[in-house]
């Protein structure tokens, strides 16, 4: 289910990024430097007392040459649009400024819960500075120090108190949830209409005309599907036109609800960094993934075009070597009929459970043919493998020393599983454990 969203808003130099990093650091996992994925610090995931939420740092928005007050106003409006709870960051040493008063004025009429983080109060002698911020007439001021980390327990307690409860999933377990994701104006809504066969979603040539994620239920060949068409940019205006960062948050919310994500790519424009960013979200969430190249009818082709384009995608999306690639045109309907059968196949692979004895036969045969290389006289020894969960298929590999489990050998075992069990479209996760653990 989708997580609630908390947005940090405030004028420059109040420490928004430091606050963001401090909150995300509560549960920051080690992230591999995976080739082909551009990661942006504007958004992240956090949790506090078993409550998970998205966190947005609005300081990462490009507002061009707008005056300071206009920049802060734009950020506040974005936070109102996107967030369930707003964290209003201020500088306790400088007190209330006109920019702070402008943000407070906008937030007062927004109807969203607001928590005021009074930052840069680094010692107990400064704690009284927090009381001035009650004059803003909005939210509960909490004294914090982003650099020292003090006060963040109280701040997070106040934030999670206002987070909405999780929604119940209205669909049964057999229904395949399919998220159609991609940057604005690649043809997501047109593709949904082509799959459904009727005009269920408003389509326009103007980027960002889809205002909210739309669920479309269909039934085909005995299988129920729900197509989730992700929202585009909600407002016209300089901030929304200058950045696509917020489309990432809408994609994330759709991905969280899905079993399989279709990453739609504009065949005419080719791959840009934002495509990789959105695809990386689905990969990190462990969803089944398909790459769909839309507007293929508009691409000049010869006998090798499709093969060359596939090779280009494999190079650009090096972290999605397992994802099937489909070429089609939502406008003409060409090859659209291949989408749902492939979605069903990917969903089945995503939920595949493999018998333990067959797993071990396959892995032990592979290890016998290609033993792990030695490291300083010590050699990795694989003892046993078992599947611990599905969606995505996750395996625990027991061995003599997990520190010897090099990334290249992990990739070798993953490729062995893919070849042996035809696990196209789903990520695999291998967890290294010492034999006696």
Secondary structure, 3 states (H helix, E strand, C coil): CCCEEEEEECCCCCCHHHHHHHHHCCCCCCCCCCCCCCCCCCEEEEEECCEEEEEEEHHHCCCCCCCHHHHHHHHHHHHHHHCCEEEEEEECCCCCCHHHHHHHHHHHCCCCEEEEEEECCCCHHHHHHHHHHHHHCCCEEEECCCCCCCCHHHHHHHHHHCCCCCCCCCCCCCCEEEEEECCCCCCHHHHHHHHHCCCCCCCCCCCCCCCCCEEEEEEECCEEEEEEECCCCCCCCHHHHHCCHHHHHHHHHHHHHCCEEEEEEECCCCCCHHHHHHHHHHHHCCCEEEEEEECHHHCCCCCCHHHHHHHHHHHHCHHHCCCEEEECECCCCECCCHHHHHHHHHHHHHCCCCCHHHHHHHHHHHHHHCCCCEECCEECCEEEEEEEECCCCEEEEEECCHHHCCHHHHHHHHHHHHHHHCCCCCCCEEEEEECCC
